[in-house]
Amino acid sequence: MKICGWGVQWLLAAWLWVCLTGTAGAEVWLQVDTRAQTLKVLAGDQVMESFDRVALGVAGAGQKLRRGDDKTPLGSFRVGWFNSHSRFGLFIGLDYPNRDYAEAALADGRIDSRTHDRILAALDAGHRPPQDTPLGGQIGIHGLGAGNPDVHALFNWTNGCVALTDAEMQRLKKWVEPGTRVEIH
């Protein structure tokens, strides 16, 4: 049986990379540090790629309380969907509102039990949570699209998302798939 030379070289290079980096089987996940305004791709605890200037919501990061508060929500999320035709170029949607946000909102009366149940039912079924609740929606990681790169470099300008340049989004997308964990702190 003849094996293509490039195939063997590629397999050897991949095997060597896994051996040297110690990342075989490690979960690939994203870490957004809202104070440093960075996004890192990690495999286990090893940084695979880093993006040094992300833009956040106009109101900064914190506990997102309601639709329109322009806050980037803190917490643990999962990638739920991709939209390559958004006005911001590539949009990587997160499962916001997640279980923690739904529980907190029910407890303090920002949503009713029906809305809470809708959110949990969608999450439990592996679906995108409802995006039309008082908690807001359409939270994700996206590019600039037709946005101004100068504004991106200087200001937090989103309505609650994490933004990178379009070129950075192209680099990021190779690491991300539905279900990828995203920690925003």
DOKOL-203241 format. One record per residue (C-alpha): x, y negated, z; residue number from 0; residue in one letter. Coordinates in steps of 0.1 Angstrom, whole numbers, plus 2048, in hexadecimal, padded with zeros to 3 digits. Layout:
REM residues N
{x = X y = Y z = Z dolum = NUM pami = A}
...
//
This chain:
REM residues 185
{x = 800 y = 800 z = 800 dolum = 0 pami = M}
{x = 80E y = 7DF z = 7F6 dolum = 1 pami = K}
{x = 809 y = 7C0 z = 80C dolum = 2 pami = I}
{x = 80C y = 79D z = 7FE dolum = 3 pami = C}
{x = 82C y = 78C z = 80B dolum = 4 pami = G}
{x = 81A y = 76C z = 814 dolum = 5 pami = W}
{x = 801 y = 780 z = 829 dolum = 6 pami = G}
{x = 81C y = 791 z = 83D dolum = 7 pami = V}
{x = 82E y = 770 z = 842 dolum = 8 pami = Q}
{x = 80E y = 75F z = 84E dolum = 9 pami = W}
{x = 806 y = 77C z = 866 dolum = 10 pami = L}
{x = 82A y = 77C z = 874 dolum = 11 pami = L}
{x = 829 y = 756 z = 878 dolum = 12 pami = A}
{x = 807 y = 758 z = 88A dolum = 13 pami = A}
{x = 813 y = 774 z = 8A0 dolum = 14 pami = W}
{x = 832 y = 761 z = 8A9 dolum = 15 pami = L}
{x = 81F y = 741 z = 8B0 dolum = 16 pami = W}
{x = 807 y = 754 z = 8C8 dolum = 17 pami = V}
{x = 824 y = 764 z = 8DA dolum = 18 pami = C}
{x = 838 y = 744 z = 8DE dolum = 19 pami = L}
{x = 81A y = 72F z = 8E9 dolum = 20 pami = T}
{x = 809 y = 749 z = 8FF dolum = 21 pami = G}
{x = 7E7 y = 73E z = 8F2 dolum = 22 pami = T}
{x = 7DB y = 760 z = 8E6 dolum = 23 pami = A}
{x = 7B7 y = 764 z = 8F0 dolum = 24 pami = G}
{x = 7B6 y = 742 z = 902 dolum = 25 pami = A}
{x = 796 y = 72E z = 900 dolum = 26 pami = E}
{x = 79A y = 710 z = 8E9 dolum = 27 pami = V}
{x = 788 y = 6F2 z = 8F9 dolum = 28 pami = W}
{x = 788 y = 6CC z = 8F9 dolum = 29 pami = L}
{x = 791 y = 6B4 z = 915 dolum = 30 pami = Q}
{x = 786 y = 690 z = 913 dolum = 31 pami = V}
{x = 797 y = 67A z = 92D dolum = 32 pami = D}
{x = 782 y = 65B z = 92F dolum = 33 pami = T}
{x = 79B y = 647 z = 943 dolum = 34 pami = R}
{x = 7B8 y = 64E z = 92C dolum = 35 pami = A}
{x = 7A0 y = 64E z = 90E dolum = 36 pami = Q}
{x = 7B0 y = 66D z = 900 dolum = 37 pami = T}
{x = 7A2 y = 68D z = 8F1 dolum = 38 pami = L}
{x = 7B7 y = 6AD z = 8F4 dolum = 39 pami = K}
{x = 7B2 y = 6CF z = 8E3 dolum = 40 pami = V}
{x = 7BD y = 6EA z = 8FB dolum = 41 pami = L}
{x = 7C2 y = 710 z = 8F8 dolum = 42 pami = A}
{x = 7C0 y = 71A z = 91C dolum = 43 pami = G}
{x = 7D5 y = 6FF z = 92D dolum = 44 pami = D}
{x = 7EC y = 6F9 z = 90F dolum = 45 pami = Q}
{x = 7E7 y = 6D9 z = 8FB dolum = 46 pami = V}
{x = 7E4 y = 6E2 z = 8D6 dolum = 47 pami = M}
{x = 7DC y = 6BF z = 8C9 dolum = 48 pami = E}
{x = 7D6 y = 69D z = 8D9 dolum = 49 pami = S}
{x = 7C4 y = 67E z = 8CE dolum = 50 pami = F}
{x = 7D0 y = 65F z = 8DF dolum = 51 pami = D}
{x = 7B5 y = 645 z = 8DA dolum = 52 pami = R}
{x = 790 y = 64E z = 8DC dolum = 53 pami = V}
{x = 774 y = 635 z = 8DE dolum = 54 pami = A}
{x = 758 y = 63B z = 8F8 dolum = 55 pami = L}
{x = 736 y = 62C z = 8FE dolum = 56 pami = G}
{x = 734 y = 606 z = 901 dolum = 57 pami = V}
{x = 72A y = 60B z = 926 dolum = 58 pami = A}
{x = 748 y = 623 z = 92C dolum = 59 pami = G}
{x = 745 y = 646 z = 93A dolum = 60 pami = A}
{x = 731 y = 652 z = 958 dolum = 61 pami = G}
{x = 710 y = 662 z = 961 dolum = 62 pami = Q}
{x = 6FA y = 65C z = 943 dolum = 63 pami = K}
{x = 6D8 y = 653 z = 952 dolum = 64 pami = L}
{x = 6C2 y = 64B z = 934 dolum = 65 pami = R}
{x = 6BF y = 646 z = 90F dolum = 66 pami = R}
{x = 6CF y = 626 z = 904 dolum = 67 pami = G}
{x = 6E6 y = 621 z = 922 dolum = 68 pami = D}
{x = 705 y = 623 z = 90A dolum = 69 pami = D}
{x = 718 y = 63A z = 923 dolum = 70 pami = K}
{x = 72D y = 657 z = 919 dolum = 71 pami = T}
{x = 721 y = 673 z = 930 dolum = 72 pami = P}
{x = 73A y = 684 z = 947 dolum = 73 pami = L}
{x = 738 y = 6AA z = 94B dolum = 74 pami = G}
{x = 73C y = 6CB z = 93A dolum = 75 pami = S}
{x = 72C y = 6D0 z = 918 dolum = 76 pami = F}
{x = 72C y = 6E8 z = 8FA dolum = 77 pami = R}
{x = 72D y = 6E0 z = 8D5 dolum = 78 pami = V}
{x = 70B y = 6E6 z = 8C7 dolum = 79 pami = G}
{x = 70B y = 6DB z = 8A3 dolum = 80 pami = W}
{x = 71E y = 6C9 z = 887 dolum = 81 pami = F}
{x = 711 y = 6AE z = 870 dolum = 82 pami = N}
{x = 729 y = 6A5 z = 854 dolum = 83 pami = S}
{x = 711 y = 68B z = 845 dolum = 84 pami = H}
{x = 70D y = 674 z = 863 dolum = 85 pami = S}
{x = 712 y = 64E z = 860 dolum = 86 pami = R}
{x = 732 y = 655 z = 874 dolum = 87 pami = F}
{x = 740 y = 66F z = 85D dolum = 88 pami = G}
{x = 744 y = 690 z = 86F dolum = 89 pami = L}
{x = 72E y = 693 z = 88F dolum = 90 pami = F}
{x = 734 y = 6AF z = 8A7 dolum = 91 pami = I}
{x = 715 y = 6B1 z = 8BD dolum = 92 pami = G}
{x = 716 y = 6BA z = 8E2 dolum = 93 pami = L}
{x = 6FC y = 6CC z = 8F6 dolum = 94 pami = D}
{x = 6F1 y = 6AC z = 908 dolum = 95 pami = Y}
{x = 6DB y = 6AB z = 91C dolum = 96 pami = P}
{x = 6EA y = 6CA z = 92C dolum = 97 pami = N}
{x = 6DD y = 6DD z = 94A dolum = 98 pami = R}
{x = 6EE y = 6C7 z = 964 dolum = 99 pami = D}
{x = 6E0 y = 6A7 z = 955 dolum = 100 pami = Y}
{x = 6BD y = 6B6 z = 953 dolum = 101 pami = A}
{x = 6BE y = 6C2 z = 977 dolum = 102 pami = E}
{x = 6CA y = 6A0 z = 984 dolum = 103 pami = A}
{x = 6B0 y = 68D z = 96F dolum = 104 pami = A}
{x = 694 y = 6A4 z = 97C dolum = 105 pami = L}
{x = 69F y = 6A0 z = 9A0 dolum = 106 pami = A}
{x = 69F y = 67A z = 99E dolum = 107 pami = D}
{x = 67F y = 677 z = 989 dolum = 108 pami = G}
{x = 68E y = 66B z = 968 dolum = 109 pami = R}
{x = 67E y = 688 z = 956 dolum = 110 pami = I}
{x = 65F y = 69D z = 95D dolum = 111 pami = D}
{x = 65F y = 6C3 z = 961 dolum = 112 pami = S}
{x = 652 y = 6C8 z = 93E dolum = 113 pami = R}
{x = 670 y = 6B6 z = 92F dolum = 114 pami = T}
{x = 688 y = 6C8 z = 947 dolum = 115 pami = H}
{x = 679 y = 6E9 z = 93C dolum = 116 pami = D}
{x = 67D y = 6E0 z = 917 dolum = 117 pami = R}
{x = 6A1 y = 6D8 z = 91C dolum = 118 pami = I}
{x = 6A9 y = 6F8 z = 92F dolum = 119 pami = L}
{x = 695 y = 70E z = 917 dolum = 120 pami = A}
{x = 6A9 y = 700 z = 8F9 dolum = 121 pami = A}
{x = 6CA y = 705 z = 90B dolum = 122 pami = L}
{x = 6C1 y = 728 z = 917 dolum = 123 pami = D}
{x = 6B8 y = 731 z = 8F3 dolum = 124 pami = A}
{x = 6D9 y = 724 z = 8E6 dolum = 125 pami = G}
{x = 6C8 y = 707 z = 8D4 dolum = 126 pami = H}
{x = 6CF y = 6E2 z = 8D3 dolum = 127 pami = R}
{x = 6BE y = 6D2 z = 8F1 dolum = 128 pami = P}
{x = 6A2 y = 6B9 z = 8E8 dolum = 129 pami = P}
{x = 6B1 y = 698 z = 8DD dolum = 130 pami = Q}
{x = 691 y = 684 z = 8E3 dolum = 131 pami = D}
{x = 690 y = 683 z = 909 dolum = 132 pami = T}
{x = 694 y = 665 z = 920 dolum = 133 pami = P}
{x = 6B8 y = 671 z = 926 dolum = 134 pami = L}
{x = 6C1 y = 66A z = 902 dolum = 135 pami = G}
{x = 6D3 y = 680 z = 8E9 dolum = 136 pami = G}
{x = 6EA y = 681 z = 8CB dolum = 137 pami = Q}
{x = 709 y = 681 z = 8E1 dolum = 138 pami = I}
{x = 727 y = 68F z = 8D0 dolum = 139 pami = G}
{x = 74A y = 689 z = 8C2 dolum = 140 pami = I}
{x = 74A y = 676 z = 8A1 dolum = 141 pami = H}
{x = 75F y = 662 z = 889 dolum = 142 pami = G}
{x = 75D y = 63E z = 87D dolum = 143 pami = L}
{x = 74B y = 643 z = 85C dolum = 144 pami = G}
{x = 747 y = 61F z = 84F dolum = 145 pami = A}
{x = 751 y = 611 z = 871 dolum = 146 pami = G}
{x = 76D y = 5F8 z = 876 dolum = 147 pami = N}
{x = 78E y = 609 z = 87F dolum = 148 pami = P}
{x = 79A y = 5E9 z = 890 dolum = 149 pami = D}
{x = 77C y = 5E9 z = 8A7 dolum = 150 pami = V}
{x = 782 y = 60E z = 8AF dolum = 151 pami = H}
{x = 7A6 y = 607 z = 8B9 dolum = 152 pami = A}
{x = 79C y = 5EB z = 8D1 dolum = 153 pami = L}
{x = 77A y = 5F2 z = 8E0 dolum = 154 pami = F}
{x = 762 y = 60D z = 8ED dolum = 155 pami = N}
{x = 746 y = 609 z = 8D4 dolum = 156 pami = W}
{x = 731 y = 628 z = 8D3 dolum = 157 pami = T}
{x = 70E y = 62D z = 8E1 dolum = 158 pami = N}
{x = 71B y = 649 z = 8F8 dolum = 159 pami = G}
{x = 730 y = 65F z = 8E1 dolum = 160 pami = C}
{x = 755 y = 665 z = 8DE dolum = 161 pami = V}
{x = 763 y = 657 z = 8BE dolum = 162 pami = A}
{x = 783 y = 65F z = 8AB dolum = 163 pami = L}
{x = 78F y = 653 z = 889 dolum = 164 pami = T}
{x = 782 y = 666 z = 86B dolum = 165 pami = D}
{x = 7A6 y = 674 z = 865 dolum = 166 pami = A}
{x = 7A7 y = 680 z = 88A dolum = 167 pami = E}
{x = 785 y = 690 z = 886 dolum = 168 pami = M}
{x = 792 y = 6A4 z = 869 dolum = 169 pami = Q}
{x = 7AE y = 6B1 z = 87F dolum = 170 pami = R}
{x = 797 y = 6B8 z = 89C dolum = 171 pami = L}
{x = 77D y = 6CC z = 888 dolum = 172 pami = K}
{x = 795 y = 6E9 z = 882 dolum = 173 pami = K}
{x = 795 y = 6F0 z = 8A7 dolum = 174 pami = W}
{x = 770 y = 6ED z = 8AE dolum = 175 pami = V}
{x = 752 y = 705 z = 8A9 dolum = 176 pami = E}
{x = 730 y = 708 z = 8B8 dolum = 177 pami = P}
{x = 733 y = 711 z = 8DC dolum = 178 pami = G}
{x = 755 y = 700 z = 8E1 dolum = 179 pami = T}
{x = 757 y = 6F2 z = 905 dolum = 180 pami = R}
{x = 75C y = 6CC z = 908 dolum = 181 pami = V}
{x = 765 y = 6BE z = 92A dolum = 182 pami = E}
{x = 760 y = 698 z = 92D dolum = 183 pami = I}
{x = 76E y = 68A z = 94D dolum = 184 pami = H}
//
